[in-house]
Amino acid sequence: MWTPVVINDTNYLLKCVKESNITIYITDFLDMWSEELTPIQLVERFQNRNPLFDITRLTSDELIEQVTSLINDCKSVLYTLSKQSSGITLALKSAEEFPLKFEFCLIQTDNSTFFYQFTLPAVQTVQYLEMRQKKLLELLEKKDKEIKEHILENGELTRQVVVTKEFDRESFMHDFPQDLLVNVFGKSKIFHDRFSEKFGVYKYSASAEEWAKKKLKPYINTL
């Protein structure tokens, strides 16, 4: 998950990916930089930046968790960033009485990394939210039908405080700033299917009834 931070009055997003190695990404939305470290490299650098810290008290995994917590704790960590011709240096310092420190030396990534780490998840997020919106709209329309049936069988609602206007999907779908990427990716089924086939898509396999019961099962198809 990305962590939003402001460094030198510039907005950045930070992300740490833990697999066999640990990779950190940082982007200012225009460019991206990254560094990949093995667990051994990370532990050695942690010891170099914190010479008074007794690393024998913690396992390698616990030390890695200390570093990732520095990355993700945007409210109580001081971030310092400096740029060089070869890349950027990102220093982190906790706000404790005896602060922990760490430093990443990141190089600029290529366009493909920027796409797969940021652009693609951003598009998939919009698609995912569009699908959730569709389910919610179906649920609202179903509720309107239930209210109409209730009125036909039992008469008008007596509590005016609970009376609402009938949901108008058409006006709702067009009430947004036109320069936003709202209701874009679902316009073309061909586009949606081709994009999903190539890159994968998060979606719900639940019906409106299952949505109402909160029996949702998200899944991702990655081809």
Helices and strands as residue ranges (DSSP letters): E 3-7, E 10-18, E 22-27, E 32-37, H 39-49, G 55-57, H 60-72, E 77-84, E 87-94, E 101-108, H 111-114, I 115-119, H 120-154, G 160-162, H 169-173, H 189-199, E 201-204, H 208-212, E 218-221
